[in-house]
């Protein structure tokens, strides 16, 4: 997902940072220096590709420092009883997903349709990977800066729609022009809508103990604090004082991110790689890519596990609506937990 986050401010009547109609961030010096333009960074929300670009006016110069984002696993504030329950459910979850994994990747009974993909899709998938890798290199040496006090969340929403519209619009239009039904390519006609949603809810409930365990292990071994190492977009949500400010973030989390990111990673990238490299390499590669694009070390392992569980669920059911539902519900639970914590 692509967000443009700018803090418009003026220092001694010189530098002003603003968002241009094309989605660029423009810094203008009114003392006579030339205007400078910077490209926004790609980001994602909650369990998705994440970097919000921070801009800070210093004297007559704009300091461009990307703010690193990470997944916020808000469930770690559980009490002891709930922790014990989760611990007891981990073997059950391992059994369910272990059996699904074995059937899909050992017995080769996966249901993901890959017959629509050709060398053209290999090129498009390569372009998608290139965008992600380019963003990684652009931000890997960046330093963290403090989160701006005021963030226009509506700009975040519009930027995400613009970014994913360009990326997914190109991919989906290419498939349609070649005569493929999108519902067939992504398995959305494999199951009725109601059944897909029920599968998604059930599989996420089974997955939660594994996700929470992975997040706990990462926090324990890396000595990280989930309350301070959460992604900046979550901090924006926490600091938002009105429903008008929070609503765009809610829409991003429970609607746009699950649909766009599942189409891009599980639906398209995984499908293309599965056709040309096999199911297991495609599973590992997309999970690793999905984790590292967040540029946050404490969440690498939890995001890797989360991505794998989404993909196994997709293969087991054949419908992309299932991981979309899981993704949306997971983000919703995170936002609910955060909302209660901030009260």
C-alpha positions in Angstrom: 0.0 0.0 0.0 1.3 3.5 -0.7 0.7 6.3 1.7 1.8 9.9 1.5 2.3 11.4 4.9 3.4 15.0 5.1 3.5 17.5 7.9 3.0 21.0 6.4 4.9 23.6 8.4 6.9 26.7 7.9 10.2 27.7 9.7 11.1 31.4 9.6 9.0 31.8 6.5 11.2 29.6 4.4 10.4 25.9 3.8 6.9 24.5 3.3 6.0 20.9 2.7 2.8 20.0 0.8 1.3 17.1 -1.1 1.0 17.7 -4.8 -1.9 16.5 -6.9 0.3 13.7 -8.4 1.0 12.3 -4.9 4.5 13.8 -4.6 5.7 15.7 -1.6 7.0 19.1 -2.6 9.2 21.4 -0.5 9.4 25.0 -1.6 11.9 27.6 -0.2 10.4 31.1 -0.4 13.8 32.8 0.1 14.7 32.1 -3.5 15.9 28.5 -3.7 14.5 26.1 -6.2 11.5 23.9 -5.3 12.4 20.3 -4.4 10.1 17.3 -5.0 10.3 13.9 -3.3 8.5 10.7 -4.2 6.3 9.1 -1.5 7.3 5.8 0.0 5.3 2.6 -0.4 3.6 1.5 2.8 1.1 -0.9 4.1 -1.3 -1.1 7.0 -1.1 -3.6 9.9 0.1 -6.8 8.1 1.2 -5.3 4.9 4.2 -3.4 3.2 4.9 -0.4 5.4 6.9 2.8 5.3 5.4 6.2 5.9 7.7 9.0 4.7 8.3 11.7 7.4 9.3 15.2 6.5 10.7 17.7 9.0 11.5 21.3 8.3 14.8 22.4 9.7 15.8 26.0 9.0 15.7 26.4 5.2 16.1 22.7 4.4 13.7 19.8 4.5 15.0 16.7 6.2 13.6 13.6 4.5 13.7 10.7 6.8 11.4 7.7 6.4 9.5 6.5 9.4 9.7 2.7 9.7 6.5 0.9 10.3 5.7 -2.5 11.7 2.8 -4.7 12.6 1.1 -4.1 15.8 0.1 -7.2 17.6 -2.0 -5.7 20.2 -3.0 -8.9 21.8 0.1 -9.2 23.9 -1.5 -7.3 26.7 -3.4 -10.4 27.6 -3.9 -11.4 31.2 -2.5 -14.7 32.6 -5.7 -16.7 32.2 -6.0 -15.8 28.5 -2.3 -16.5 28.0 -2.8 -20.0 29.4 -5.8 -20.6 27.1 -3.8 -19.5 24.1 -0.9 -21.8 25.2 -3.3 -24.8 25.4 -4.7 -24.0 21.9 -1.3 -23.9 20.2 -1.1 -27.7 19.7 -4.7 -27.7 18.3 -3.8 -24.9 15.8 -0.5 -26.7 14.9 -2.5 -29.9 14.2 -5.1 -28.2 12.0 -2.6 -26.2 9.9 -0.1 -29.0 9.9 -2.6 -31.3 8.3 -3.6 -28.6 5.8 0.0 -27.9 4.9 0.8 -31.6 4.5 -2.2 -32.2 2.2 -1.4 -29.2 0.0 2.4 -29.3 -0.2 3.2 -32.9 0.3 0.2 -34.6 -1.4 -0.1 -31.8 -4.0 -3.8 -31.2 -3.5 -3.8 -27.4 -3.6 -6.7 -25.7 -5.2 -5.1 -22.5 -6.4 -5.7 -21.9 -10.2 -2.5 -21.0 -12.1 -3.6 -21.8 -15.6 -4.2 -18.2 -16.6 -0.6 -17.1 -16.0 1.9 -16.7 -18.9 5.3 -15.1 -19.4 3.6 -11.7 -19.5 2.5 -12.3 -15.9 6.0 -13.3 -15.1 7.1 -9.8 -16.3 4.4 -8.1 -14.3 5.1 -10.1 -11.2 8.8 -9.1 -11.6 7.8 -5.5 -11.8 5.8 -5.8 -8.6 8.8 -7.4 -6.9 11.1 -4.7 -8.3 8.8 -2.0 -6.8 9.1 -3.6 -3.4 12.9 -4.2 -3.6 13.5 -0.7 -4.8 11.5 0.6 -1.8 13.6 -1.6 0.5 16.9 -0.2 -0.7 15.6 3.3 -0.7 14.7 3.0 3.0 17.1 0.5 4.5 19.7 3.1 5.6 17.1 5.6 6.8 16.9 6.7 10.4 13.8 6.9 12.5 12.2 10.3 13.3 9.4 11.2 15.6 5.9 10.9 14.4 4.3 14.2 13.2 1.7 15.5 15.7 -0.9 16.1 13.0 -1.5 13.6 10.2 -4.1 14.0 7.5 -5.6 10.5 7.5 -7.8 11.3 4.5 -4.6 11.8 2.4 -3.4 8.4 3.5 -6.6 6.8 2.3 -6.5 8.6 -1.1 -2.8 7.8 -1.6 -3.5 4.1 -0.9 -6.4 4.1 -3.4 -4.2 5.8 -6.0 -1.2 3.4 -5.5 -3.2 0.2 -5.5 -5.4 1.4 -8.3 -2.4 1.8 -10.6 -0.7 -1.5 -9.6 -3.7 -3.8 -9.5 -5.5 -2.0 -12.3 -2.7 -2.9 -14.6 -2.7 -6.5 -13.5 -6.4 -7.1 -13.5 -6.9 -5.3 -16.9 -4.2 -7.5 -18.4 -6.0 -10.7 -17.3 -9.4 -9.4 -18.5 -8.0 -8.4 -21.9 -6.7 -12.0 -22.3 -10.2 -13.3 -21.7 -9.9 -14.6 -18.2 -12.7 -14.2 -15.6 -11.2 -12.7 -12.5 -13.5 -14.7 -10.3 -12.1 -17.9 -11.8 -8.4 -16.8 -11.7 -8.7 -16.0 -8.0 -11.1 -18.8 -7.1 -13.9 -16.5 -5.9 -16.4 -18.8 -7.6 -15.0 -21.9 -5.7 -17.2 -21.3 -2.7 -20.3 -19.3 -2.0 -19.6 -15.9 -0.4 -21.2 -16.9 2.9 -19.2 -20.1 3.1 -16.0 -18.2 2.2 -16.5 -15.8 5.0 -17.3 -18.6 7.5 -14.1 -20.4 6.4 -12.1 -17.2 6.8 -13.4 -16.6 10.4 -12.9 -20.2 11.4 -9.3 -20.4 10.0 -8.3 -17.1 11.6 -9.6 -18.3 15.0 -7.4 -21.4 14.5 -4.4 -19.3 13.4 -4.5 -16.7 16.3 -2.7 -18.9 18.8 0.2 -19.4 16.3 0.4 -15.7 15.4 0.4 -14.7 19.1 3.0 -17.3 19.9 5.2 -16.1 17.1 4.8 -12.5 18.2 5.6 -13.4 21.8 8.8 -15.3 20.8 10.0 -12.5 18.6 9.4 -10.0 21.4 11.2 -12.2 23.9 14.3 -13.0 21.9 14.7 -9.6 20.5 13.8 -7.8 23.7 11.3 -5.6 21.9 8.3 -3.9 23.4 5.1 -4.2 21.3 3.7 -1.0 22.9 6.6 1.1 21.7 7.7 -0.7 18.6 4.3 -0.6 16.9 4.0 0.9 13.4 3.5 4.6 13.1 0.1 4.2 11.4 -1.1 2.5 14.6 0.3 5.4 16.6 -1.7 7.8 14.4 -4.8 5.8 15.1 -4.1 6.0 18.9 -3.6 9.7 18.8 -6.6 10.5 16.6 -9.1 12.3 18.7 -12.2 12.1 16.5 -14.1 9.5 14.5 -13.4 11.6 11.4 -9.7 11.1 11.8 -10.0 7.4 12.6 -12.4 6.5 9.9 -9.9 6.6 7.0 -7.6 4.3 8.9 -10.4 1.9 9.7 -11.3 1.8 6.0 -7.7 1.1 5.1 -7.4 -1.7 7.7 -10.6 -3.6 7.2 -11.3 -3.1 3.5 -8.6 -1.7 1.3 -5.6 -3.4 2.7 -7.1 -6.9 2.9 -8.4 -6.7 -0.7 -5.4 -5.0 -2.3 -2.7 -6.9 -0.5 -4.3 -10.3 -0.9 -4.8 -9.7 -4.6 -1.2 -8.6 -5.0 0.6 -11.1 -2.8 -1.5 -14.2 -2.4 -3.7 -13.9 -5.5 -1.2 -12.8 -8.1 2.4 -13.0 -7.0 2.0 -16.4 -5.3 0.0 -17.7 -8.2 2.6 -16.7 -10.8 5.5 -18.0 -8.8 3.7 -21.2 -8.0 3.3 -21.9 -11.8 6.9 -21.4 -12.7 8.8 -22.3 -9.5 6.5 -24.7 -7.6 4.1 -24.3 -4.6 6.6 -24.5 -1.7 9.1 -22.0 -3.1 6.3 -19.7 -3.9 5.0 -20.0 -0.3 8.4 -19.2 1.2 9.3 -16.4 -1.1 6.0 -14.5 -0.8 6.1 -14.9 3.0 9.7 -13.6 3.3 8.9 -10.7 1.0 5.7 -9.9 2.8 7.7 -9.9 6.1 10.8 -7.9 5.1 8.9 -5.1 3.3 7.7 -3.9 6.7 11.3 -2.9 7.6 10.8 -3.8 11.2 12.9 -6.6 12.7 10.6 -7.5 15.7 7.8 -8.4 13.3 9.7 -10.4 10.7 8.9 -13.8 12.2 5.2 -13.0 13.1 4.6 -11.6 9.6 6.3 -14.6 8.0 4.0 -17.0 9.9 0.9 -14.9 9.2 1.6 -14.8 5.5 2.2 -18.6 5.4 -1.1 -19.2 7.2 -3.0 -17.0 4.8 -1.4 -18.9 1.8 -2.1 -22.3 3.2 -5.7 -21.3 3.8 -5.9 -20.0 0.2 -4.5 -23.3 -1.2 -6.8 -25.5 1.0 -10.0 -23.7 0.0 -9.1 -22.4 -3.5 -10.8 -19.1 -2.8 -9.0 -15.8 -2.3 -12.0 -14.6 -0.4 -10.9 -16.8 2.5 -7.5 -15.1 3.2 -9.2 -11.7 2.5 -11.6 -12.4 5.3 -8.9 -13.6 7.6 -6.8 -10.5 6.8 -9.7 -8.1 7.4 -10.8 -9.8 10.6 -7.2 -9.8 12.0 -6.9 -6.1 11.3 -10.3 -5.4 12.9 -9.3 -7.3 16.0 -6.1 -5.2 16.3 -8.0 -2.0 15.9 -10.5 -3.0 18.5 -7.8 -4.0 21.0 -6.0 -0.6 20.4 -9.3 1.3 20.8 -9.9 -0.3 24.2 -6.3 0.2 25.3 -6.4 3.9 24.5 -9.6 4.5 26.5 
